[in-house]
Amino acid sequence: MDYWTEKKARWYSEALKISDYAEKVLGVLDGKIRPEDVVLDIGAGCGALALPLARQVREVTAIEPSEAMLRILQEEAAAQGLTNLRFVPYRWEDCDVEKHDVVICANIRALLQENIRFLASISSYASRYVFVISGVGTQNDKFFLKELYPMLFGRRVEPKRDYLAIYQNLHELGIYANVEVIDYSMDQVFADLGEAVDFWKEYLSLGGNEQDPLLREFLEKRLVRKKDGWRVRIRKRSAVMWWSNHGI
């Protein structure tokens, strides 16, 4: 089952529109990518990096297996008049791609943290640079999960491994990556509290309406009321790790 439902993908896409994530990542890439480069974005999602990169380089190959995410990426590319994106609707394991100038893989845990063979092979697809991105910090409190899991499920949310697990694997493979930590916002805006409740139910896989009053009361105390609706302020930190293929 695809994790990215249509609802999740749309909400994520809307959050990206007001986020400075792409700006911060591209700041790290500045001076390392060239207008003539062809870039491979593995797990491109709805275009967080693929879209702004397409405005800077010759071509971007966007690999994205999620139908919902890929549909948004294609819609946004068309809306922005970008014709230099090539879409590959498959999982990485099912792809057959050629070497690119630059390879990027951002926040794809199944590949970066759970598949050392991917890390061992990724350099073979880049003639110049490889960039991998992962979260910093092991205590995942995204969307108030540390509070909500005990309240709703009677258990704590398990902390996720962060970029250090990836960095250690790279080191063991003989890849000594540069690291730059970025801080960015990923706020989520809702038209009303009803939409906010729907959002949390979708992410927590809550069926039925039994928990709606509890969620509504909880969120009303933690979300911020704005002119454009209700906003949850999310501050995130990620590590951008990169290496030159010539330096391996």
Order of alpha helices (4+ residues) and beta strands (2+ residues): alpha-alpha-beta-alpha-beta-alpha-beta-beta-alpha-alpha-beta-alpha-alpha-beta-beta-alpha-alpha-beta-beta-beta
